[in-house]
């Protein structure tokens, strides 16, 4: 009986010694640019920038055409009238 009690005590002590007292510090995830997918992300950003630039140029050209058709100078923006 005493041998069973001693074996149980050793088993409990062995299991208690296996645990860690402090959790390991968490590592911050890598930046996407530093991974294998970095080139894909930068390509998307470049395409988005080019598209936005093209849209802005098109918008400026349309504004100039509208202003010219209304008889205003292209630099002037028409003033909005407050609604009554």
PyMOL commands that set and color helices and strands:
alter all, ss='L'
color gray80, all
select helices_A, chain A and resi 2-17+32-34+38-69
alter helices_A, ss='H'
color red, helices_A
deselect
rebuild
show_as cartoon
